[in-house]
Amino acid sequence: MRSGDNRLPARMGRRRSIRREDPAPISFQWHVSRSAGELPFAINRSRPMIVVHHLNNSRAQRVLWLLEELGLEYEIVRYERDAKTMLAPNSLKHVHPLGKSPVIQDEGCTLVETGAIVEHLIEKYGSQLAPERGSELYDRYRYWLHYAEGSAMPPLTLKLVLSRLGPLGWPARGFVNRQLDLHLDYLEGELAASHWFVGNAFSGADIMMSFPLEAAASRAGLDRSRPRLWEFLEQIHTRPAYRRALERGGPYALA
Ligand SMILES: N[C@@H](CCC(=O)N[C@@H](CS)C(=O)NCC(=O)O)C(=O)O
């Protein structure tokens, strides 16, 4: 597709994929209701489709996985990280000012933050992936939705940043590694009581927790010595919806 060309490509099967490298600027609109006709793409259909703004090798993979678990139709607008800085291209800032992925557009609303996106999609389309509202299990479910990005990801991100600083990062390595061990030991213990993070039923919480655990396996020493976490990763990687999401999302180094 030509740079700056906003036309949709020809429909392929039931799914579409758009590469958006340098789109014409669109106005920032988030958490604002719009009619489907006002979506930033020339989408002409009776029922609006969910659009996922997907950065390669990123947290956005979880959103694709959830959509596959729910059997929803969606289209992907792809963004490639800068090979040197690993940052998203500026064009993602046309969708939301932070320029981070994932972002979804659903019936005229633009949503950001993986946890909020997961909560939204499950509430609207897939209550089978959450415990009953008001139950004790629901509190646990909501806890993991927040914990994944709020508590587990910060030390993992720090670890990544420190690894790029070379000797400058050495003084902080001990602190970060101890924090990571603290979290991983805690999580290993949590899975002693139940098969999944929220009791014995697979839920959106497991999808949220997948990314920190995959990141921990890739850069924080998570291995078979924490057998329950390891088994969790092995199990999610065999789910058909997870595999389909990988096919749709393209290369994902953490799987
Ligand atoms: N807590 C946010 C984090 C979003 C985030 O940092 N996304 C990364 C992808 S893993 C990103 O877009 N990085 C590219 C950049 O910062 O330019 C969420 O879960 O959505």
The ligand as an SDF file (V2000), in Angstrom:
LIG
                    3D

 20 19  0  0  0  0  0  0  0  0999 V2000
    0.3380   -0.0280   30.0200 N   0  0  0  0  0  0  0  0  0  0  0  0
    0.1860    0.1630   28.5920 C   0  0  0  0  0  0  0  0  0  0  0  0
    1.5750    0.1240   27.9560 C   0  0  0  0  0  0  0  0  0  0  0  0
    1.5440    0.4480   26.4770 C   0  0  0  0  0  0  0  0  0  0  0  0
    2.9460    0.3260   25.9040 C   0  0  0  0  0  0  0  0  0  0  0  0
    3.9330    0.8150   26.5010 O   0  0  0  0  0  0  0  0  0  0  0  0
    3.0430   -0.2940   24.7320 N   0  0  0  0  0  0  0  0  0  0  0  0
    4.3340   -0.5050   24.1250 C   0  0  0  0  0  0  0  0  0  0  0  0
    4.2910   -1.8280   23.3640 C   0  0  0  0  0  0  0  0  0  0  0  0
    4.7150   -3.1910   24.3490 S   0  0  0  0  0  0  0  0  0  0  0  0
    4.6030    0.5400   23.0600 C   0  0  0  0  0  0  0  0  0  0  0  0
    3.7020    0.9700   22.3980 O   0  0  0  0  0  0  0  0  0  0  0  0
    5.8840    0.9150   22.8950 N   0  0  0  0  0  0  0  0  0  0  0  0
    6.3290    1.7470   21.8240 C   0  0  0  0  0  0  0  0  0  0  0  0
    6.6740    3.1420   22.2520 C   0  0  0  0  0  0  0  0  0  0  0  0
    6.6710    3.4220   23.4520 O   0  0  0  0  0  0  0  0  0  0  0  0
    6.9470    3.9590   21.3700 O   0  0  0  0  0  0  0  0  0  0  0  0
   -0.7430   -0.9190   28.0360 C   0  0  0  0  0  0  0  0  0  0  0  0
   -0.8120   -1.9930   28.6270 O   0  0  0  0  0  0  0  0  0  0  0  0
   -1.4210   -0.6930   27.0290 O   0  0  0  0  0  0  0  0  0  0  0  0
  1  2  1  0
  2  3  1  0
  2 18  1  0
  3  4  1  0
  4  5  1  0
  5  6  2  0
  5  7  1  0
  7  8  1  0
  8  9  1  0
  8 11  1  0
  9 10  1  0
 11 12  2  0
 11 13  1  0
 13 14  1  0
 14 15  1  0
 15 16  2  0
 15 17  1  0
 18 19  2  0
 18 20  1  0
M  END
$$$$
